């Protein structure tokens, strides 16, 4: 078995999910927040994720993962193409096994699906159309938001970003000055998020992170992976966000043929989207700013769970900071471009 499993008790992991007798375990590269293992047993091949658990907010964190798992199971049972989720014997998403320190290791599992990562393939209209179909199928389930769950598109405010910038500068991070360059666009984006949230229609439950990093292609069929972020969304905002992601908005203006393909697939599967407005892009801004904030805190040494995590965080933060100045005025521009292809 691979030496990289030294922190993972394979028999305990298999017992937690009823996976049989372990035969081989290999690390899976590419995770940005968690560690992933490919575990072979006498019963099959499985993806076991070792989660970067937020023990500081443990009750909220565990509840979120269990809720996300219920959404994932409902979508799997409805025929959404995704790797089969595997519950513990108690029917839960998360299992705890002994770790090397005072905290347990927290795991979850799925069947392994062979395929090509979406990040390694050029986006074609066919792929974008399938993603649109998947989103429409999930939205069509009308999974209700649970009574103890609220949809909050979080904003951080100028004081928080200034504090982060100062802490990063004191820590000697060479890219801290990029936060100053980004400040006007960040303020504009957070103001749009707050205004759009006040005007948005009722939310429902969905995947919330259906971009290239969470897609696997198997013989041209799209599988949707990594349901950890699943929760409440405003459907218009989710489909607009993914239209931007899949059409290359992070590299410049969205490619119109990919936007058109995404919405063609969404509408073909029963989704409704017309009359785009700047409000539709609130979730796009919110998610990316949340990802930026998380990685800047990891640069500062928070939520570091394995060697190399700070390097990954710094790379992710710089990549995003370099694109944020282009957000100024983008929501109005994107709304006009979406209108042209719809």
C-alpha positions as CSV (number, residue, x, y, z in Angstrom):
1,X,0.0,0.0,0.0
2,X,1.2,3.5,-0.7
3,X,3.3,5.2,2.0
4,X,1.1,8.3,1.8
5,X,-1.7,6.6,3.8
6,X,0.4,6.8,7.0
7,X,-2.2,9.0,8.7
8,X,-5.2,6.9,7.5
9,X,-6.1,3.6,9.3
10,X,-7.4,1.7,6.3
11,X,-9.2,-1.0,8.3
12,X,-11.0,1.6,10.4
13,X,-11.9,3.6,7.3
14,X,-13.3,0.4,5.7
15,X,-15.2,-0.6,8.8
16,X,-16.8,2.9,9.1
17,X,-18.5,2.6,5.7
18,X,-18.7,-1.1,5.3
19,X,-16.2,-1.2,2.4
20,X,-14.8,-4.7,3.1
21,X,-11.1,-5.7,3.4
22,X,-8.6,-3.1,2.2
23,X,-6.2,-4.1,-0.6
24,X,-4.6,-0.8,-1.7
25,X,-4.8,2.9,-1.0
26,X,-3.3,5.7,-3.0
27,X,-3.5,9.5,-2.6
28,X,-5.4,11.4,-5.3
29,X,-3.7,14.6,-6.3
30,X,-5.5,17.9,-6.9
31,X,-7.5,18.6,-3.8
32,X,-7.6,22.3,-2.9
33,X,-9.1,22.0,0.6
34,X,-9.1,18.3,1.6
35,X,-7.2,15.1,1.1
36,X,-8.6,12.4,-1.2
37,X,-7.7,8.7,-1.3
38,X,-8.5,6.0,-3.8
39,X,-9.2,2.9,-1.7
40,X,-9.4,-0.6,-3.3
41,X,-11.0,-3.4,-1.3
42,X,-12.4,-6.8,-1.9
43,X,-15.7,-5.1,-2.6
44,X,-14.7,-2.5,-5.1
45,X,-12.9,0.9,-5.6
46,X,-13.9,3.9,-3.5
47,X,-13.1,7.6,-3.1
48,X,-12.5,8.4,0.6
49,X,-12.2,12.0,1.5
50,X,-10.3,13.1,4.6
51,X,-11.9,16.4,5.5
52,X,-10.2,19.6,6.7
53,X,-12.6,19.9,9.6
54,X,-13.4,23.2,11.2
55,X,-13.2,22.3,14.8
56,X,-13.6,25.9,15.8
57,X,-17.2,25.9,14.4
58,X,-17.8,22.2,14.9
59,X,-21.6,22.0,15.5
60,X,-22.3,24.2,12.4
61,X,-19.7,22.4,10.3
62,X,-21.0,18.9,11.0
63,X,-24.6,19.9,10.5
64,X,-23.7,21.4,7.1
65,X,-22.0,18.3,5.9
66,X,-24.9,16.0,6.9
67,X,-27.4,18.4,5.2
68,X,-25.2,18.4,2.1
69,X,-25.2,14.6,2.1
70,X,-29.0,14.5,2.3
71,X,-29.1,16.7,-0.8
72,X,-26.6,14.5,-2.6
73,X,-28.5,11.3,-1.8
74,X,-31.8,12.8,-3.0
75,X,-30.2,13.9,-6.3
76,X,-28.5,10.4,-6.8
77,X,-31.8,8.7,-6.2
78,X,-33.4,11.1,-8.8
79,X,-30.9,10.0,-11.4
80,X,-28.5,13.0,-11.4
81,X,-25.2,11.6,-12.7
82,X,-22.9,11.5,-9.7
83,X,-20.8,8.8,-7.9
84,X,-22.9,6.8,-5.5
85,X,-22.7,8.3,-2.0
86,X,-21.9,5.7,0.7
87,X,-23.3,6.4,4.2
88,X,-22.0,5.0,7.5
89,X,-23.8,2.2,9.3
90,X,-25.8,4.9,11.0
91,X,-26.8,6.4,7.7
92,X,-24.7,9.5,8.1
93,X,-22.2,11.2,5.8
94,X,-19.3,11.5,8.2
95,X,-17.3,8.9,10.0
96,X,-14.7,9.6,12.7
97,X,-11.6,7.4,13.2
98,X,-8.6,8.0,15.4
99,X,-6.1,10.6,14.3
100,X,-2.5,11.3,15.1
101,X,-3.4,14.2,17.5
102,X,-6.2,15.1,19.8
103,X,-8.7,15.4,17.0
104,X,-10.2,12.5,15.1
105,X,-9.9,12.1,11.3
106,X,-13.2,12.9,9.7
107,X,-14.0,10.9,6.5
108,X,-16.7,10.5,3.9
109,X,-17.0,8.1,1.0
110,X,-18.3,7.5,-2.5
111,X,-18.0,4.8,-5.1
112,X,-15.0,5.5,-7.4
113,X,-15.9,6.6,-11.0
114,X,-13.2,6.5,-13.7
115,X,-13.0,9.4,-16.0
116,X,-11.1,12.5,-17.0
117,X,-11.2,15.6,-14.7
118,X,-13.1,18.5,-16.1
119,X,-10.2,20.8,-15.4
120,X,-8.0,19.0,-17.8
121,X,-10.4,19.2,-20.8
122,X,-11.3,22.2,-22.9
123,X,-14.9,23.2,-22.4
124,X,-17.1,22.4,-25.4
125,X,-20.7,23.4,-26.1
126,X,-21.7,19.8,-25.5
127,X,-20.2,19.8,-22.0
128,X,-21.6,23.2,-21.1
129,X,-25.0,22.0,-22.3
130,X,-24.9,18.8,-20.1
131,X,-24.0,20.9,-17.1
132,X,-27.0,23.1,-17.8
133,X,-29.2,20.0,-18.0
134,X,-27.9,18.7,-14.6
135,X,-28.6,22.0,-12.9
136,X,-32.1,22.1,-14.3
137,X,-32.7,18.6,-13.1
138,X,-31.6,19.4,-9.6
139,X,-33.6,22.6,-9.6
140,X,-36.6,20.7,-10.9
141,X,-36.6,18.5,-7.8
142,X,-37.6,21.6,-5.8
143,X,-35.7,20.3,-2.7
144,X,-37.0,22.5,0.1
145,X,-34.7,24.5,2.3
146,X,-34.8,22.9,5.8
147,X,-36.3,24.9,8.6
148,X,-33.0,25.3,10.4
149,X,-31.2,26.5,7.3
150,X,-30.9,30.1,6.0
151,X,-29.4,31.2,2.7
152,X,-26.9,33.9,3.6
153,X,-24.7,35.3,0.8
154,X,-22.0,36.4,3.1
155,X,-20.1,39.7,2.7
156,X,-17.1,40.6,4.8
157,X,-17.0,44.5,4.6
158,X,-14.1,46.8,4.0
159,X,-12.8,46.6,7.6
160,X,-12.3,42.9,7.4
161,X,-10.4,43.1,4.1
162,X,-8.2,45.9,5.4
163,X,-7.4,43.8,8.5
164,X,-6.5,40.8,6.4
165,X,-4.3,43.0,4.2
166,X,-2.5,44.4,7.3
167,X,-1.9,40.9,8.8
168,X,-0.6,39.6,5.5
169,X,1.8,42.5,5.2
170,X,3.0,42.0,8.7
171,X,3.5,38.3,7.9
172,X,5.7,39.3,4.9
173,X,3.4,38.0,2.2
174,X,4.8,39.6,-0.9
175,X,1.4,39.8,-2.7
176,X,-0.5,41.7,0.1
177,X,-0.5,44.9,-2.0
178,X,-2.8,43.2,-4.5
179,X,-5.6,43.7,-2.0
180,X,-5.3,47.4,-2.4
181,X,-5.6,47.2,-6.1
182,X,-8.7,45.0,-5.8
183,X,-10.5,47.1,-3.1
184,X,-12.8,49.1,-5.4
185,X,-14.0,46.0,-7.2
186,X,-14.5,44.1,-4.0
187,X,-16.6,47.0,-2.5
188,X,-18.7,47.1,-5.7
189,X,-19.2,43.4,-5.7
190,X,-20.2,43.2,-2.0
191,X,-22.7,46.0,-2.5
192,X,-24.3,44.1,-5.4
193,X,-24.5,40.9,-3.3
194,X,-26.2,42.7,-0.4
195,X,-28.7,44.5,-2.7
196,X,-29.5,41.3,-4.7
197,X,-30.0,39.2,-1.6
198,X,-32.7,41.7,-0.4
199,X,-34.5,41.3,-3.8
200,X,-34.1,37.5,-4.4
201,X,-36.9,35.0,-4.7
202,X,-37.2,32.0,-2.4
203,X,-34.3,29.6,-2.4
204,X,-34.1,25.9,-2.8
205,X,-31.4,23.2,-2.3
206,X,-28.7,22.5,-4.9
207,X,-25.1,21.6,-5.5
208,X,-23.7,25.2,-5.3
209,X,-20.3,24.3,-6.9
210,X,-20.8,22.8,-10.3
211,X,-17.7,24.2,-12.0
212,X,-14.8,22.4,-13.9
213,X,-13.0,21.2,-10.8
214,X,-16.1,19.2,-9.7
215,X,-16.9,17.5,-12.9
216,X,-15.6,14.2,-14.3
217,X,-16.0,13.2,-18.0
218,X,-16.6,9.5,-18.7
219,X,-17.1,8.8,-22.5
220,X,-18.4,12.4,-22.9
221,X,-20.9,12.0,-20.1
222,X,-20.6,14.5,-17.3
223,X,-20.6,13.4,-13.7
224,X,-21.0,15.9,-10.9
225,X,-18.6,15.4,-8.0
226,X,-17.9,16.9,-4.6
227,X,-21.2,17.8,-3.0
228,X,-19.7,19.2,0.2
229,X,-20.9,22.7,-0.5
230,X,-24.5,21.6,-1.4
231,X,-27.1,23.8,0.2
232,X,-29.5,26.6,-0.4
233,X,-29.3,28.7,-3.6
234,X,-31.3,31.1,-5.6
235,X,-31.6,29.1,-8.8
236,X,-31.1,32.0,-11.2
237,X,-27.9,32.9,-9.4
238,X,-26.6,29.4,-9.5
239,X,-27.1,28.9,-13.2
240,X,-25.7,32.3,-14.0
241,X,-22.6,31.6,-11.9
242,X,-21.9,28.4,-13.7
243,X,-22.5,29.9,-17.1
244,X,-19.8,32.4,-16.2
245,X,-17.5,29.6,-14.9
246,X,-17.9,27.4,-17.9
247,X,-17.6,30.2,-20.4
248,X,-14.3,31.5,-19.1
249,X,-15.3,34.7,-17.3
250,X,-12.2,34.3,-15.1
251,X,-10.1,34.8,-18.2
252,X,-12.0,37.7,-19.7
253,X,-15.4,38.2,-21.3
254,X,-17.6,35.0,-21.3
255,X,-17.5,33.1,-24.6
256,X,-21.0,33.5,-26.0
257,X,-21.3,30.1,-27.6
258,X,-20.7,28.4,-24.2
259,X,-23.1,30.7,-22.4
260,X,-25.7,29.8,-25.1
261,X,-25.0,26.1,-24.8
262,X,-25.4,26.2,-21.0
263,X,-28.8,27.9,-21.2
264,X,-29.9,25.7,-24.1
265,X,-29.3,22.6,-21.9
266,X,-30.9,24.2,-18.9
267,X,-34.0,25.1,-20.8
268,X,-34.2,21.7,-22.6
269,X,-34.3,20.0,-19.1
270,X,-37.1,22.3,-17.9
271,X,-35.2,25.2,-16.4
272,X,-36.5,28.8,-16.7
273,X,-34.2,31.7,-17.2
274,X,-35.0,35.0,-19.0
275,X,-34.4,38.7,-18.7
276,X,-30.9,38.5,-17.1
277,X,-30.0,41.3,-14.6
278,X,-26.9,42.2,-12.6
279,X,-28.5,40.6,-9.5
280,X,-28.1,37.2,-11.2
281,X,-24.3,37.4,-10.6
282,X,-24.4,37.9,-6.8
283,X,-23.6,34.3,-6.0
284,X,-20.6,34.3,-8.4
285,X,-19.1,37.3,-6.6
286,X,-20.0,35.9,-3.2
287,X,-18.5,32.4,-3.7
288,X,-15.2,33.8,-5.2
289,X,-14.8,36.3,-2.4
290,X,-15.5,33.6,0.2
291,X,-12.8,31.4,-1.5
292,X,-10.4,34.3,-1.5
293,X,-11.0,35.0,2.2
294,X,-10.5,31.3,3.1
295,X,-7.3,31.1,1.2
296,X,-5.9,34.3,2.6
297,X,-6.5,33.0,6.1
298,X,-4.7,29.8,5.1
299,X,-1.8,31.9,3.9
300,X,-1.7,33.2,7.5
301,X,-1.6,29.7,8.9
302,X,-5.2,29.0,9.7
303,X,-7.0,25.7,8.7
304,X,-3.7,24.1,7.6
305,X,-4.1,20.3,7.6
306,X,-1.2,19.0,5.6
307,X,2.2,20.1,4.3
308,X,2.0,22.3,1.2
309,X,-1.5,23.7,2.1
310,X,-0.1,27.2,2.5
311,X,1.5,27.1,-0.9
312,X,-1.7,25.9,-2.5
313,X,-3.6,28.7,-0.6
314,X,-1.2,31.4,-1.8
315,X,-1.4,30.2,-5.4
316,X,-5.2,30.2,-5.3
317,X,-5.3,33.6,-3.7
318,X,-3.0,35.3,-6.2
319,X,-4.8,33.7,-9.1
320,X,-8.0,35.2,-7.9
321,X,-6.6,38.6,-6.9
322,X,-5.3,39.1,-10.4
323,X,-8.8,38.8,-11.9
324,X,-10.8,40.8,-9.4
325,X,-10.0,44.3,-10.8
326,X,-11.9,43.2,-13.9
327,X,-15.1,42.9,-11.9
328,X,-15.7,46.6,-12.0
329,X,-18.8,47.1,-14.1
330,X,-18.9,43.5,-15.1
331,X,-22.4,42.6,-13.8
332,X,-24.0,45.1,-16.1
333,X,-21.8,44.0,-19.0
334,X,-22.5,40.3,-18.4
335,X,-26.3,40.9,-18.1
336,X,-26.2,42.5,-21.6
337,X,-24.1,39.7,-23.1
338,X,-26.4,37.0,-21.6
339,X,-29.5,38.8,-23.1
340,X,-27.9,38.7,-26.5
341,X,-27.4,34.9,-26.5
342,X,-30.8,34.1,-24.8
